[in-house]
Amino acid sequence: MEIIGRVSKGSKMDQIYLPKNRIGLTVGNYVVISPFAYGQLDKPKQKPYFYGIKSIEPVKLEIANKVMEIIDKLIDDYDNIIIAGSFLDNGFNFNDLDILILAEKEPENTLKKEIEKRIGMKSHLIFLNKSSLKKVLEIDPLWRLMLSRCISVKRLLPQPRKNIDYKYLDAQLIKSKILMDNSDALDGKEKYKLIRNVISIYLFLRDKKISELNVKKEIREKIGVEQEELINNMIDRRILIKYRDFYSKLEEEIIKNAAKQEKTN
């Protein structure tokens, strides 16, 4: 691999900085440094932007870079490429690759097939334009959560001001009601996603930052279980009772405000 850097002036020794998230060149490796002149390569590769990610396995970074390279070659005009979801969790316990492509025009179906063929894993492609993304970020807490931890080709724009639509939030909350009636039929990951949905809505209404760290904290404080225990399905009846109580109070708040909002509109 090659990394293009710039020599920086230091107090005692000049230095070249390397990004912490990189493929190869681990600490302790010996490297050869040589002058670089633009024109030797077509263009220096752009480093992706990392949001809410402290570290990532080198093989995942290689996959992410490969996906971005494939899309860049197959799509002529796009605003951004964003990789998010469970792929970014520690370890390799994920089912597919969640890819958001911001573009005014959705490309042909061959893109998904080409990505899966080249990287050897399933992919979930979402296409939005900038206007649609802005609208969904205004009203949907889960979208805000998704973009709080991601890798993107270009820098993300600041998230827009919230627009609380209680009727919309009520519809999103109902999706998590299944946990109270069918908990035995769900595995730990499914239970976590349902509770994460409720907690994200709660944070959204309380004007708190929606992030993986805050979701984890609120699950512990409001439901009484650690995120890891929940994902591993290590919960008992007591936890489900606390969840039912928390859900019911949040549901009552949303329905009450939805009625008020509908009268004023």
N, C-alpha and C positions, 0 to 999 in steps of 0.2 A: 504494500500500500504506500501511497505518498500523501503527505500532509503539507500544504503550503502555509508557511508562517512568516512572521516578520521579526527581525532581530530588534530587541528592545534594549534600551540603555539602562544598566543597573548601577548601583552605587559602587560595587566592587568588581562585578563581572557582568558583561552583557548576557542576555538570555533570550531564549525562544520559548514561548508558551504553547502548550498543547492542550486541546480540549480534554476534559476528564472522560467524557463519553466518547470513546473511539474504539476502533477495531485494531487490535495488535498494539505494538509499541508499549508494552507494559513497563512499569517502573523497574529499573535495573537493566533494561535492554541497552545495548550499545547501538548507536545509529551513526550514519554518515551524513554530514551536513555539507551541502554544495550550493553554489549560487543558482538562482532561478531567474530566467528571463521570460517575460510574457511572450508567447509565440511558440515556446517549446511544447506547450500543451494547447488544446483547443480553448479551454477556459478552466480556471480553477473551480473545483467543485464547491458548491455552496453548502455551508454547514447548516444542518437543520436546527430549529429552535426547540428547546425542551421546556415544558411547563409542568410544574408539580412533580418532577422526576429528579431524584437525587442521583440515582445510578440505574444502569440498565445492562443486562448481559450482552457481551460483544456479539453473540450470534443473533440476538434480537435486533441489535443496531444494524447489523449487516442486512437482515431481512428488510427492515424499515427503509434503509438506503436503496436497496434493490427495487422495492415497490415504487418508491418515489422516482427512481430512474426510469422504470417501465412506463409509468404514467406520463412523465415528462416527454418521453419519446413518442407516445401514442396520442397525446392530446396537444393540439397546437396552442390553444388559448385557455388558460385557467387562472383563477385568482389565488388558490392555495390548495395544498394537499395536507390532510391532517390524519394522523393515525392515533387511535384512542382505544379505550376498552381494556378488557382483561389481559390482552396481549402484553400490556405494560406492567402487570403485576409481577412480583418476584416469583421466580420459578417458571415452569413450563406447563402449568395447569390451565390451558386455555383451549377453546374449540375452534376459533376462527380469528380472522384479522378484520377489525372494524376500520374502514377507510372512508373519510369524508372528503369529497372533492367539490370545491367551490368553483363553479363555472356557469356561464350564462346558458350554455347549450350542453345537454347530456350527450355523451359520446355513444358510439355503437356498443352493442352487447358483447362484442369481441374483447373488450377491455378486461372484464371479469375473468373470462376464460384464459386470457393471456397471462394475467397475474397469477392465477392458480396453477397454470402450467409451469411458469417460471420459478415460483417459490415453493411449489409442492404442498400447499395448504389452502383450506377454504378461506374465502374472503367475503366480507359483507360490505358492499359499496353503497354509499349514500351520496346523492347529488343534490346540491342546493346552490342557488345563487346568493350573492351577498345580501340582497334585500330579504330573501326568505330566511336566511340564517339570523339576521337581525330581529325579525319578527318572532321567531321561535325562542330566541334567547330572552326576549322581553317577558314572555309568559311562562316558559317551561323550566322548572328548576333542574330537571335531569339533564337537559342540554347544557346548562351552566356547569353542572357537575362533570359532564363528559369533557368539556373543554378546559376544566381546571387542571387536568392531567393528560397531556398529549404531546405528540411530536409533530411539528409542522415545517413545511418547506419555507414558508415566509412568516414573518412576525404576525401574531394575532392582533386584531384590532381590539380596543377596550370594549368590554361588555356593555351593552346599552342599558339605559335606565329601565328598571322593572315596570311592568304593567300588570298589576294583579287582577286577574280575571277569575273570580271565585267559582263561576260555573265551570270553567275549564279545569281548575284545580280539583273540583269535586269529581269530575270525570276521571282524572288521573288517580285520585285517591282510591276510588272504587276498585281499581285494578289490584290493590293490595288487600282487599277484604277477603280474598280466597284463603289467606293464611289462617284466619280464625276458624274456618269451616273445614278445611282440607289439609291441615298441617301434616298429618301422617303420610299423605301421598306425595309430599314435597321433599326434595333433598335439601342439604344445607345451602347450596348455592342459590337455589330458587327462593328459599326463605330469606336469605340475605338481600337479594334483589328487591323483594317485596317490602322489606323493612327499610331498605335504603331509599326506596321511592317515598315512603311516608316521612322519613327524616328529612329528605331533601325539600319536600313541600313545607315542612315545619320551619326549616332554616330560611326558606324563601319568604315566608310570611313574617318571620321575626327580624328580617333585614340583616341576617347574619351571612357571613361568607360561606358559600357552598363549595366545599372541597372535601377530598377523601379524608383528610385529617379531622375536619369538623364532623363529618358523618360518623366516623369511628368514635369520636368523643361523645356525641349525642346518643348513639346506640348504647354505649356503656352507661350513660347517666339516666336516660329515659326508659330503656328497656331492661337494663341490668345484666347485659351480657357483652363479652368481648367479641369484636368482629371475627376473630379467628375461630372462636368457639362456635359462633353462629354458622360460619361457612362449613365447618366440620360437623355440623348437625349435633352439637353437644349442648342441647337445650332441654329443659324440662317444662312441666306444666306451669310452673310459677312464672316463667318467662313469657309464656303465651298469655297468661292472665294480665301481666303488666302491659303487653303489647295491645291487648284488646281494650284496656282502659285508656291508653295513650291514643289509640286510633279513634275511639269513640269521642273523646274530648275534641280532637282535631276536626273530626267530621262535623260535630255539632257547631263548632266555630265557623267552618267554611260554609255550611248550609245556611246558617243565620246571616252571614255577610253576603252570601249570594242573593238571598231574598231582598236585602237592602239595596244591593247594587242594581238588581233588576228593576226596582221601583224608580230609582233615580235616572235610569237610562231611557 
